[in-house]
Amino acid sequence: MFCLKVNCFAQVEETKVGAGNGKKCCGSPTSVSAWTWPRPLVWACQVRSSGMMYACKKLDKTHVKKRRGEAMALNEKEILEAVDSRFVVNLAYAYETKHALCMVLTMMSGGDLRFHIYNIGTPGLERERVCFYAAEVCCGLTHLHQMSIIYRDLKPENILLDEKYNVNNIIQMKTSFAAPEVIGHEPYGVSADWWGLGCLIYEMTAGKPPLRSRGEHPKPPEMERRIQNEKEEYTKMFSKEIKDLCSSLLAKDPMKRLGCRGSGGSEVKAHPFFKTINFRMLEAGSVDPPFKPDVSIMYKCSIHLGETIHDTYYSNVLLIL
């Protein structure tokens, strides 16, 4: 299962609007730039009574206070407590020590999506996997939007797979995935999330982000110019349905973007690309993922690359609660 990862270092917004459709957000947005915060420590932990494994995220109180992030940390905790979706990382426990704020979260042992796109075989994923993962992310976004929460941070690093290789989601803003209206400092709603889904589907298919060559790292001003003015290119890797879905989600005008035309997530789910997906069964957890890699191979790849398979920075220390 895919899971969206939510954290207070992300640019998350909670508003009082539902559809958004590019209109001004009416609530009090809560956002903070990801790059102004240090990375939190995440420990693998186990509950003594049940043997269940979790990820314990620790926020250093000194860093939080120094950056006046108390409200953001509380906001993260409240959002995680309120969200109840199999496609968003769940909060199991929350507590504090003398030096840290701790949140015990769902353990996602299948690695992040970026690792799967770039480090297992040829960059990119098969159509069946792209469709399945995109459908699960769509369900997660729809759930957040129904709660008047804008995610704004869809990128492969923030998509985690569980042990069954379903997905969950996390958050940290990145210029190359920001929507044109966000870069242009224009009023926006959930349109930014549907743009992000378009970028994600494009990258899973092509093995590279839209508007960038593989291995290219344009400076933020250049990336912003491309997002606002250039059109993404489609190679023979894109079927007619995938091309139509991506181009509809990556429309520069948020009012013309798929998902922003009045029906929200329902119009995205109704696209022909998802014709093989039974969304009711998917949301009930009754659909088996199309891909179950050998975990030992994944770890061997990660060791060879000198990195962990997670971008959540799990340590090797096991805490017994």
C-alpha positions in Angstrom: 0.0 0.0 0.0 1.2 3.5 -0.8 1.2 6.0 2.0 1.3 9.8 2.0 3.8 11.0 4.6 2.7 14.1 6.5 5.1 16.1 8.5 5.5 19.6 9.9 8.5 20.3 7.8 6.3 20.3 4.8 4.3 23.0 3.2 0.9 21.6 4.3 -2.2 23.8 4.2 -5.4 23.2 6.1 -8.3 25.3 4.7 -12.0 25.7 5.0 -12.6 25.0 1.3 -13.3 21.7 -0.3 -12.9 21.8 -4.1 -10.4 24.6 -4.3 -10.5 24.8 -8.1 -7.8 27.4 -8.2 -9.8 29.8 -6.0 -8.3 31.5 -3.0 -8.1 29.4 0.2 -10.4 30.8 2.8 -9.0 29.2 5.9 -5.9 30.0 7.8 -3.1 28.3 6.0 -0.4 26.6 8.0 2.8 26.2 6.0 6.6 26.2 6.5 9.4 25.8 4.1 10.9 22.3 4.3 14.5 23.5 3.9 14.4 25.7 7.0 14.2 22.7 9.2 16.7 19.9 10.2 15.7 16.4 9.3 14.0 14.6 12.2 15.4 11.3 13.6 13.3 8.3 12.8 13.8 5.1 14.8 12.5 1.6 14.2 10.6 0.6 17.4 8.7 -2.3 18.7 5.8 -2.5 21.2 6.7 -5.0 23.9 3.2 -6.3 24.5 2.2 -7.0 20.8 5.5 -7.2 19.0 4.2 -4.7 16.4 6.9 -2.6 14.6 6.5 1.1 14.2 8.6 4.1 13.1 9.3 6.6 15.9 9.9 10.2 14.7 11.7 12.4 17.1 11.7 16.2 16.9 14.4 17.9 18.9 12.7 20.5 21.2 15.6 22.8 21.0 15.4 23.0 17.2 11.6 23.3 17.2 11.7 26.2 19.7 14.6 27.9 17.9 12.6 28.0 14.7 9.3 28.9 16.5 7.9 25.6 15.2 5.7 24.7 18.2 2.5 25.4 16.3 3.7 23.4 13.3 4.6 20.4 15.4 1.2 20.5 17.1 -0.5 21.0 13.7 1.2 17.9 12.4 0.1 15.8 15.3 -3.5 17.1 15.0 -3.6 16.3 11.3 -2.3 12.8 11.7 -4.8 12.2 14.5 -7.7 13.4 12.3 -6.7 11.6 9.1 -8.1 8.0 8.8 -7.0 6.6 5.5 -5.1 3.5 4.5 -3.2 5.7 2.0 -1.9 8.2 4.6 0.7 7.3 7.2 -1.1 6.8 10.5 -0.2 8.1 14.0 -0.3 5.3 16.5 1.1 7.1 19.6 2.4 10.5 20.6 4.5 11.4 23.6 7.3 13.6 24.7 10.6 13.3 26.6 12.7 16.0 28.3 14.5 16.7 25.0 12.2 15.5 22.2 8.6 15.4 20.8 7.9 11.8 19.6 5.4 10.5 17.1 5.0 6.8 16.6 3.9 6.1 13.0 3.0 3.3 10.6 6.1 1.3 9.7 6.6 1.3 5.9 9.2 -1.4 5.1 8.8 -1.5 1.3 11.0 1.5 0.5 10.1 4.8 -1.1 8.8 5.1 -4.7 11.9 7.0 -5.9 14.0 4.0 -5.1 11.7 1.7 -7.1 11.7 4.1 -10.1 15.4 4.6 -10.4 17.3 1.7 -8.7 15.5 -1.5 -9.6 16.0 -2.2 -13.3 15.5 0.4 -16.0 14.3 3.8 -14.8 10.5 3.9 -14.8 7.8 1.5 -14.0 5.5 -0.8 -15.9 2.0 0.5 -16.9 0.2 -1.8 -14.5 2.2 -0.5 -11.5 1.9 3.1 -12.6 -1.9 2.7 -12.8 -2.1 0.9 -9.4 0.1 3.4 -7.5 -1.5 6.4 -9.1 -5.0 5.1 -8.1 -3.9 4.7 -4.5 -2.4 8.1 -4.4 -5.6 9.5 -5.9 -7.6 7.9 -3.1 -5.3 9.4 -0.5 -5.6 12.9 -2.0 -9.3 12.7 -2.2 -9.5 11.8 1.5 -7.4 14.8 2.4 -9.4 17.1 0.2 -12.6 16.0 1.8 -11.1 17.1 5.1 -10.1 20.5 3.6 -6.4 19.6 3.7 -4.1 20.5 0.7 -1.2 18.1 0.4 1.0 20.1 -2.0 4.0 17.7 -1.9 3.5 14.8 -4.3 6.9 13.4 -5.3 8.4 9.9 -5.3 10.5 10.5 -2.2 7.2 11.1 -0.3 5.5 7.9 -1.4 6.3 4.9 0.9 5.4 1.3 0.3 4.3 -1.1 3.0 5.4 -4.7 3.4 2.7 -5.7 0.9 3.9 -3.0 -1.6 0.9 -0.8 -1.3 1.5 2.9 -0.8 1.4 5.6 1.8 2.3 9.3 1.5 4.6 11.9 3.3 5.5 15.7 2.8 8.4 18.1 1.8 8.0 20.8 -0.9 10.3 20.7 -4.0 10.3 23.3 -6.7 10.3 20.8 -9.6 6.9 19.5 -8.5 5.3 22.9 -7.6 2.3 23.9 -9.7 2.5 27.1 -11.8 0.0 28.9 -9.6 2.1 28.1 -6.5 5.2 29.4 -8.2 3.4 32.5 -9.4 2.1 33.3 -5.9 -1.5 33.1 -7.2 -4.5 32.0 -5.1 -5.0 28.2 -5.4 -6.8 25.3 -3.8 -6.5 21.5 -4.5 -5.4 22.2 -8.0 -1.8 22.1 -6.8 -2.3 18.5 -5.7 -3.7 17.3 -9.0 -0.7 19.0 -10.7 1.6 17.0 -8.4 -0.2 13.7 -9.4 0.4 14.5 -13.0 4.1 15.0 -12.3 4.2 11.7 -10.4 2.5 9.7 -13.1 4.8 11.3 -15.7 8.0 10.4 -13.7 6.8 6.8 -13.0 6.2 6.3 -16.8 9.3 8.1 -18.2 11.8 7.5 -15.5 12.4 11.2 -15.2 10.5 14.3 -14.0 8.6 16.4 -16.6 10.5 19.4 -18.0 13.9 17.9 -17.0 16.3 15.6 -18.7 17.5 12.6 -16.8 20.3 13.6 -14.4 19.7 17.3 -15.0 19.5 19.6 -12.0 18.3 23.1 -13.1 18.5 25.9 -10.6 15.2 26.9 -9.0 14.7 30.1 -11.2 15.2 28.0 -14.4 12.8 25.3 -13.2 10.2 27.9 -12.3 10.5 29.4 -15.8 10.0 26.0 -17.4 7.0 25.1 -15.2 5.3 28.4 -16.1 6.1 28.6 -19.8 7.2 25.3 -21.3 5.2 22.2 -22.3 6.2 18.7 -21.3 7.3 16.3 -24.0 5.8 12.8 -24.5 7.8 9.9 -26.0 6.7 6.5 -27.2 6.7 5.3 -23.6 3.4 7.1 -23.1 0.3 5.4 -24.4 -2.6 7.5 -25.6 -4.4 7.1 -22.3 -1.4 8.0 -20.1 -0.5 11.0 -22.3 -4.1 12.3 -22.1 -4.2 11.8 -18.3 -0.8 13.6 -17.8 -1.6 16.5 -20.1 -5.0 17.0 -18.4 -3.4 17.0 -14.9 -0.5 19.2 -16.1 -2.7 21.9 -17.6 -1.1 25.3 -16.8 -4.5 26.9 -16.1 -5.8 25.4 -12.9 -9.4 26.0 -13.9 -8.9 23.6 -16.9 -7.0 21.0 -14.9 -8.4 17.6 -14.4 -9.7 17.4 -10.8 -10.6 21.1 -10.8 -13.6 21.1 -13.1 -16.3 20.5 -10.5 -16.2 16.9 -9.5 -12.8 16.7 -7.7 -11.2 13.3 -7.4 -14.2 11.6 -9.0 -13.4 13.0 -12.4 -9.8 11.8 -12.1 -10.9 8.3 -11.1 -13.2 8.3 -14.1 -10.4 8.8 -16.6 -10.0 5.8 -19.0 -6.5 5.2 -17.7 -8.1 3.8 -14.5 -10.7 1.6 -16.2 -9.2 -1.6 -14.8 -9.3 -0.2 -11.2 -12.2 -1.0 -8.9 -11.8 1.9 -6.5 -14.2 0.6 -3.9 -12.3 -2.6 -3.6 -9.0 -0.7 -3.6 -10.1 1.6 -0.8 -11.2 -1.5 1.2 -7.8 -3.1 0.8 -9.1 -5.9 -1.3 -6.9 -5.5 -4.3 -3.5 -7.2 -4.4 -0.5 -5.0 -5.6 0.8 -5.9 -9.0 4.4 -6.1 -7.8 6.1 -7.8 -4.9 9.9 -7.5 -5.2 12.4 -9.6 -3.3 13.2 -7.4 -0.2 16.7 -8.9 0.0 17.5 -7.6 -3.5 16.3 -4.2 -2.5 18.6 -4.0 0.5 21.5 -5.3 -1.6 20.8 -2.5 -4.1 20.6 0.1 -1.3 23.9 -1.0 0.2 25.6 -0.9 -3.2 24.3 2.6 -3.6 25.5 3.6 -0.2 22.0 4.6 1.0 19.0 3.2 2.8 15.8 2.3 0.9 13.9 4.9 2.8 14.2 8.7 2.7 12.8 8.8 6.2 16.2 8.2 7.7 15.5 5.1 9.9 18.3 4.4 12.3 19.4 0.9 13.3 18.4 1.3 16.9 15.4 -0.7 18.2 13.3 0.9 20.9 11.1 -1.4 23.1 8.1 0.6 24.3 
